[in-house]
Structures are given as structure tokens and as C-alpha cells.
């Protein structure tokens, strides 16, 4: 029988999830997207908790944003299908981390004026986070088998 552990503490979540995802999405409201394996983007306002099963599956409790293309999004992202709350007020959802390919933020960071070197460092960190998310999804899928 599978048992589940609910983790709603950002520090405890950090042990389960990549640091960027936890630091930016847990306990704070924003405009985020979870690119899932279908190619759709799930628009998220915040991450409220993570659930870890005894067989390694990680589920994320989120509050959904409204559907549609975010304001100012790059043209390369415009062709994506953006999922949000199915009806007004129905904002709670649970996402299987194994189906998340990437996590993105749709609001410019207040440090947008950072130097070129710092921007390259940030890009490297984001790439590393994407790889960590992909590995976590692959690991969870393997544990399901």
C-alpha cells in the first residue's frame, strides 16, 4: 500500500525539489508556469505543498492562475497552450512532478539590470534547475515501474 507524506514547509520541500522552484514558488504569489510533457504550460500562482509517496512519486499542490498567454511573453512561448483555473474560483490543483519538464517565471526579476556576467550565472543556474527537474521526473517514473 502506498503511503503519502505532506510537506508544506519550504525548508523541508527544498530537500525534495530544486532550490529555485522552492525559493521562488513556495509561500509567495507570482506568475509561474510548469511546462508539462504534453507541451502545455500550467499557469501557477504559488506552490502550497509537496506530497511524497512511499514509492517516490512527488505531487505538487498549486494554486492555478488564469489560462492564456502571459503578458509580455516571448514569441517562442506564444504558441504554447496555457492551462489555468478551469472555472473562476476553482484554483486548487495537484501536479505530478514526473510530468513537469521545466518551471519558469513570467514576471521580470527586479534585478533585471544585473551585469552580463551575473545574467550568464543566472542562466546557468536555471539550466541546472531544469536538468534537476528532469532527473527528478525520470527517477519518479522509474520508481513507479
ChimeraX attribute file (.defattr): number of C-alpha atoms within 10 A of each C-alpha:
attribute: neighborCount
match mode: 1-to-1
recipient: residues
	/A:1	4
	/A:2	8
	/A:3	9
	/A:4	14
	/A:5	11
	/A:6	15
	/A:7	17
	/A:8	16
	/A:9	14
	/A:10	20
	/A:11	13
	/A:12	12
	/A:13	21
	/A:14	15
	/A:15	10
	/A:16	16
	/A:17	20
	/A:18	17
	/A:19	17
	/A:20	17
	/A:21	21
	/A:22	24
	/A:23	15
	/A:24	16
	/A:25	22
	/A:26	23
	/A:27	16
	/A:28	13
	/A:29	13
	/A:30	17
	/A:31	19
	/A:32	24
	/A:33	25
	/A:34	22
	/A:35	20
	/A:36	18
	/A:37	12
	/A:38	10
	/A:39	13
	/A:40	16
	/A:41	26
	/A:42	24
	/A:43	28
	/A:44	29
	/A:45	22
	/A:46	22
	/A:47	25
	/A:48	21
	/A:49	19
	/A:50	26
	/A:51	22
	/A:52	17
	/A:53	14
	/A:54	13
	/A:55	15
	/A:56	18
	/A:57	21
	/A:58	22
	/A:59	20
	/A:60	19
	/A:61	19
	/A:62	22
	/A:63	20
	/A:64	25
	/A:65	24
	/A:66	21
	/A:67	17
	/A:68	15
	/A:69	18
	/A:70	18
	/A:71	8
	/A:72	10
	/A:73	11
	/A:74	11
	/A:75	8
	/A:76	7
	/A:77	12
	/A:78	13
	/A:79	10
	/A:80	14
	/A:81	16
	/A:82	21
	/A:83	19
	/A:84	22
	/A:85	18
	/A:86	13
	/A:87	9
	/A:88	8
	/A:89	9
	/A:90	12
	/A:91	16
	/A:92	14
	/A:93	16
	/A:94	16
	/A:95	16
	/A:96	16
	/A:97	24
	/A:98	21
	/A:99	20
	/A:100	23
	/A:101	22
	/A:102	21
	/A:103	21
	/A:104	18
	/A:105	17
	/A:106	17
	/A:107	13
	/A:108	9
	/A:109	9
	/A:110	7
	/A:111	9
	/A:112	8
	/A:113	9
	/A:114	12
	/A:115	10
	/A:116	9
	/A:117	9
	/A:118	12
	/A:119	14
	/A:120	12
	/A:121	12
	/A:122	13
	/A:123	12
	/A:124	12
	/A:125	14
	/A:126	17
	/A:127	13
	/A:128	14
	/A:129	19
	/A:130	20
	/A:131	15
	/A:132	17
	/A:133	22
	/A:134	18
	/A:135	14
	/A:136	23
	/A:137	21
	/A:138	16
	/A:139	14
	/A:140	20
	/A:141	15
	/A:142	13
	/A:143	12
	/A:144	10
	/A:145	6
